[in-house]
């Protein structure tokens, strides 16, 4: 396998750590320095977010972009959301694990973005709702970056909505309503914020850092 192909594989986010280390060892045996491997791998990874498929599919998510596509720098996207995600994902390649963990810790120990309180750790918290529309019931999971008190407020609201509006379709209504009630109860007493930052908070910190970098470069409006 050629070095260029190995560098492409090394840039994959789904690559296991042992496979990543093995590829690095092969590239070092071929005369590449650690600094060169990291630099070239980053550039290859970033370039993948700029690839134009040349089809009617979205260049980020792969869904159809036949109708009202968003065109940007030779690429085609199904929505501005996918364009946004592509550019943020590209910027995130330059972030290190240490930078992301530091940012996650700062978010967790800072003020709640909802109520500005600093009385409890900030985390990504979940709430659930179920609402019936005659023969159909919709159920939604909402994530919000907030403190314990604001998270529990969201859970109580989800329970109230589900209790009064979730039962009235059969058979899905009672099933989803019970699931929403139990899910909100569990979330209210889950000890999020104790110990290490959750994977969801780390992802949010990564997103915020990448977005901030793009805004400083004047690439996001």
PyMOL commands that set and color helices and strands:
alter all, ss='L'
color gray80, all
select helices_A, chain A and resi 3-10+17-29+34-48+80-92+97-109+148-165+172-189+199-216
alter helices_A, ss='H'
color red, helices_A
select strands_A, chain A and resi 70-72+75-77+123-133+136-146
alter strands_A, ss='S'
color yellow, strands_A
deselect
rebuild
show_as cartoon
